[in-house]
Amino acid sequence: MTLTKVAVTAAVAGLLGGGVAYGGINYINNSGINDTAVPSGSSSNGNTKTSNVTVNVSTQSTKAFNKVKGAMVSVVNLQNQNSSSNTLGQLFGDQSSSNSSKSKSELEEASEGSGVVYKKDGNTAYIVTNNHVVSGSSALRVVTSSGKQLQAKLVGKDAVTDLAVLKVNGADLKTVASFGDSDKIKVGETALAIGSPLGSQYATSLTEGIISAKKRTIETTNSAGTQTGNATVIQTDAAINPGNSGGALINVGGQVVGITSSKIASDAEGTSVEGMGFAIPSNEVVNIINQLVKKGKVVRPALGITYVDLANVSSSQQKSVLKLPSSVDAGVVVMSASAGSPAKKAGLSKYDVITELGGHKISNQSTLRDILYKYKLNDTVSMTYYHNGKKQTTKVKLTESSSQLKSTTNTTENSES
């Protein structure tokens, strides 16, 4: 499947220094500007009335919205901001006033996203949102659909799938959303997105569209803009705007089939794009959030190596150092293998080039991670690699990663897995 070579933008609404401005226009009657005259025969009784005819609207979309709107929340990311109090004395050079002023750290709203209440355990309510909505937070606040503000605690987050789970005192939260089977959705069926575009001021906004594609592969990047892997997502043309991140994509039955996460605003050439939003499929969401609630993190297998893309190694070094045959043009180069790691136990060492894992070809770092993460802890998987230019095959028993993934495109640094 061809990857989307465009800029995928996370749909989170920034608050610091930002806002929505509504400008009014003043119409001034200056000399030389002709007013439109009222015809002399027009009535001036002012007896226009509204019709007494009402329309009973009860569509599936309305029913679906009413079913889940109480489970929708806004998620506010609060971050520490250093500030100092400026008094009049300071402004006019009063040294004693300046000395008495102390810098302090205050919590300020950094950004807003959306969330979905999906579970209650007693008075504790669990909320799913995006990892990028809560990233960098010093504290978190949840605003319910009724406008009540609640302090939230982070249960766990996962940067790879861009999901996070929060919990709040949910004594007043009565509605819990249910997940549908994302494998059963159909291209062309109605899709409804609910969230807080531009923040809680527009909470529980509903947009309607269709499922544009069930399984669209897009590149994922970290906060530095470096590609970290690929994600398989649902594509929809329901309007998704900054602030919709972490909100619900639902079907007409009111079931959550995806968690909205990103959109394409423009392609690589800067051409404006409309109606291309993405949501993490509900089946993957359920798998990840269950792990986050149980362990606070997602445990994935690892090889215990650091590595770089073969494409980042010069052709001369591929021949002189790696001793690769000219037919090998893709893979990852092992830069180190930790003592006792699965890779070390399988016989891999520095400058070995991995070209296949589990029978799947490895083209770069992201494909290695994508394939690796399809396996479970303690699975045994076949591996093909080149050692001193000679093709080797081995079996690797996968164990847990000892540290978080680090990604880079710099040839002098390595990724870890």
N, C-alpha and C positions, 0 to 999 in steps of 0.2 A: 504494500500500500504506500502511495506517495505521501511524504510528509508535507504538512502545510508550511511553506516557506514565507511566512509573514510574521508580523509582530502581534503576538497574542497578549492582550492587555488584561491584567487582573481588574475585576470590577469592584474596586473598593473606593469609597468616597473620602478624599482628603478634607480635613477641616482646618488645619492650621494655615491661616493666611488665605483661606479660600471661601467662596460662598457663591450664591446665585443672586445676581442683581437684576432687578426689573426696572427698566428705564421708561419714564413717561415722556410724552411729546406735548409741548405747549403749543396750541394753535392761537396765534395772536392776530387779530384783525387790524392790519396796517392799512394805511391809505394806499389805494392802487390795487387792493385785492378784492375781487368781486365776490359778494355773498350770493348764494343761491336763493332766489326769491321764492316765497310760498305762493302757489297759485291762488288767485282771489276766490275761486270757487271751493276751496278746501274746507272741510268741516273743522271747527275749533272746539267741538264739544268734549274731546278727550274721553270718549266712552269705549275705548278698546279694552277687551276682556280676554282672559284665558279661556280655553275650551274646557268644558266639564267632562270631556271624554278621557278616560284613563286606559292605559294599556297594561295588562297583566303579563309581566315578563318573568318567566321561570325557565330559563335555559339550563342546559347541563353545566355550562361554564359558571353560571351564577351559583348553582347548587354546589359545585366543586369548590368554588372560592369560599362560600359560607361554611363548608365543612372543615376547612383548614386554617382560616384566617386567624382564629384565636391561638393557633400554635406558632404564628409568625412573630418574630422579635427583631429588634434592631440591636446590634452589638457595637458598643462604643469602646474604642481602643484608647486608653488613658496612658500618657507617658510623662515622665518627669521632665520638667523644663526649668533650668536654672534662671532665677530672676532676683533682682535686688530692688528694694523700695527706694524710689527717687523722691526725696522731700524737697520742699521749696528751699530749705537751707543748703542742700547739695547743689541745687541748680544755680544758686547765687554764691557758691564757693565757701559755704560754712563747713570748715574742716571737722569740727566736733560732730556735726550732724552726719557728715560722710563716714566718720569712724564708727559711729554708733549703728550704721546701717550694715546688715549682714546679708550676704547672699543666701538664698534659700531655694529649695527645690519644691516646685508645685506641680500637681497633676493637671495636665491639660488634655483636652480631647485632640487626639492626633488624626484619627480617621474613624469612619463608620462603615459597618457592613451589615449583613443580615444573618439570621439564624432560624433554626426550626426546632421546636420542642418535639422530641420524638419518644420520650420515655418519662414515666414518673415512678418513683420508688418512695412511697410515703409522701412526705412533703418536699422531697428532693426532685427537681425537674432537670432532665438532661437535654442539652441543646447541641445540635451539630452545626458547625460553621466551617469556613475555610481557615487553613493555617495562616494564610497571608493577612487575614482580617485581625488576628490576635498577635501576629508577629511583632516583637519589640515592645510589647505592652508592659507597663508597670502595674497596672490594674485594669480590670474589665468591668463594664457596666452593661446591663441588659435593659432595654426598654420594651415593655410588653405592648401588645396591640391595643390595650386600653390606656397606655401612656404611663403605667407605673414603672418606676426605676428600681432595679434590683442589682445588688452587688453580685458579681459572678466569679466563680473560681475555675481555673483551668484544670481540667481532668487529665488531658493529654493532647498531644498534637503530632502530626506526621507531615514533614515537609515534602516527602516523595509524592504522596497523593494529594497534598494540599488540603488536608482535613484536620479538624480539631473538635474536641468535645468540651463543653462547659457545663457547670451545674450551678443551680440557683435554688433559693427557697421558693418552691413552686406552690405554696399553699393556695394562692389566688389564681393559679393557672389551671384551667379546667379542660382545655383542649390539647390533645396529643395527636400529632400527625402519624399516619401509618405509611409504610413503604410498599410500593408496588414492585413487580418483577420487571426490571429494566430490559431483560432479554426478550420480553414479550411485546414491547412497544413496536409500532409500525411506522415506517416513513409515510408522512402525509397525515397522520392522525393529529388531532388538536393537542397543543401543548400550552400550558398556562404557567407563566413565571410570576412569582409573588416575592416581593422584597421591599427594601427601603432605598430606592434610587435617590442619590444625592443626600442620603441620611434620613434620620427618623422623622424629619418634617414631612416626608412623603411615605411614611411607613405603610405597609400592607398594600402597596400599589400593585395592581394586576395588569399584566399585558398578555396578549393572546397571539399565538402563532401555530406553527406545526412542527413536527419532528422532521428536520431536514435531512438528517443522517443518523443512523443508530450507532455506528462505530467509526468515528473519525479520529485518525491519529494526528496529534499535534505535538510539537516540541515543547518541553518544559524547561524553564530556566530558573536559576536561583536569583537572590537579590542583587547579585553583581552582574546579572545578564548572561551568565555562562550556562550553556545547555547542560542539563543534568539527566536528561532522559526523554522518554516519549510517554504520552498519556493517551489512552483510548477513551474518548468522550462522546457524549450525545451532542449533536449540533441542532440548534433551533433558530428560527427567525423571530421568536418572541422577543420584544425589546428588552435588552439587558444593558443597564447603565451603571456607572460608578455608584456603589452602595448596594447593588444587587448581590454581590459576592456572599455566598453562604446561604442564600435564599433557596426557595423550593421551585423546582420544575415539576408540575403535577399533570396528571391526565384528567380527563373529564369525570372520572370516578372519584376525584379528590385524593388520589394516592400520590405520594412523592416518588417520582421515577428518577430524579436527579437533583444534585445540589449545584446551583449555578456558580460558576467560578471565573469565567473570563469571556472576552469577546475579541473580535478582530475589528479594529477601527480603521486600519489602512494596511495596504500590502507593502512589500519591500521597496517599491518605487514611490511610496507616499500616496498612492491612489486611495481615495476615501472608500470605505466599505460599509455597507449597511446590512443588517439582518443576519449577522453571523456570530451567534453566541454559543457558549459551550457549557455543559453541565456534567459533573462526575456521575456516572451511572449508579443507581440506587443499590444494585447488587454489590458493587465494590464498596460503596459507602457503609453498608451494613457490616461487611467483613472487617473494615478498618475500625469503625467506631466501637465494635464489640471488643476488639483488642485494646483500644485505648482505655476503655472503662475497666477492663480486667488488669492491665499491666501499666497503663500510663504511657505506653509507647508501642510501636509496631516492631516486632522482632523479625529480622530478615536474615537469610543465610549470607555468608561471606566466604571469600577465598583466602583472605588474609594477605593480600598483596597491595602494593602501590604500582601504578602503571601509567603509561602515556599512549596516545594514539600512534600507530605506526606511521600515519600520514604526517606526523610532526617530526619524524626522524628523516634526516636528509638521505637522499638516494646513495650517496657515497658511504655514509655510516651504515646503511642497511646492508651494504656489501661487505665493508671492512670489519665492522663490529658485530653485526647480527649474523653476517654470512648467509643472508637469505637468498634463495633462488629468485630469479626475476619474475617467476610466475606468482609469487606471493606479493600482493599489493594492498592488503587490508588486514587489520588485526590490532591487538594491543600489545605493547612491550612491557614485560615485567621489569620493574626497577628495583623491587625488593620483595622478599617473601618472609613474613614474620616467623620466628622460631615456633614450632609446634602448630603452625597454621595448616589448614587443609591443603593449600597449594604446596607448602614445604614438604608435607608428608607424602604428597603425590609425586615429588621429585622435581618441582619447578624451581628455577633459580633466576638470578638477575640476567637480563637480556634475552630470556626466552620470549617467544612471540606466540600468543594465544590466537588461534584462527577459528576454532569451533568450540561450542559448549552445548552438550546435549544434542549433537547433530545439527545445531543451528550455526550458521556462519556469523562470525564476529567482525563487524566492519569498523567499530569505534567504541569508545567508552560507554556511550549511552546504550548501545545495543547489548553490550556485555551485561550492564545492570538490568536492562529489561528482561533478558533471558534468565539471569541469575535469580531475580525476584519472583519468577514463576515457580521456583522450587521451595520446598519447606526445609526446616532444620532437620539435619541428619539424613537428608536424601543423598543418594550416591549418583553422580552424573559423569558422563564421559567427557573427555576433553582432548582436543587436538592442538598441538603446539609444535613450534620449531625450536630445537636446541642445537646451537652451533650449525644452523643451516639444515639440520636433519629433522624430518617429520617424525613426531612421536605421538602416541596415544596413551592415555592413562585414565584412571577412575579417581574421582575426587569425592570424599564425603564432606558435605557442607555443614559448617557450624555457624554460630552467631557472630555478627560483626562486633568487634570490641570498641569501635568508635564510629562517629558519624561520618557519612560520606563527605568527601571534599572534592570539588570539581575545579578544573582549570583548563584553559586552552594553551597556557604557557608551556613551552617545551621543557623549561627548566624545573617545572614542578610536576607533582604526580597526583593522580586520583587514587583513592583508597577504596577497596571493596573486600 
